[in-house]
Amino acid sequence: MLITIIALDKPGHQDLRMKTRPDHLKWIADKVPPALFIGPILADDGVGMMGSLYIVEFEDLATARAFQKGDPYNQVGLFERVIVQPTRNLAVPKP
């Protein structure tokens, strides 16, 4: 099942994101199942990070939600809002 995870940071918590980033990146390397996309949501300047976006294949929605709860960012209280929902890819591959 293809799942989208959108996790938006609490405003003014860039320092917490950067402090926790090494643990978060290790968690991604160790725990993420097959993915179409994993990366930060960037601020308008294209540099600052304000959230996380995943499009990942999971067995089911409950597994995806449990996975997200294990994110070190989530565990330190970085996120203001998290959405974990099924999705589908309608993009047509180009030849």
PyMOL commands that set and color helices and strands:
alter all, ss='L'
color gray80, all
select helices_A, chain A and resi 14-31+61-69+72-75
alter helices_A, ss='H'
color red, helices_A
select strands_A, chain A and resi 2-9+35-42+49-57+79-86
alter strands_A, ss='S'
color yellow, strands_A
deselect
rebuild
show_as cartoon
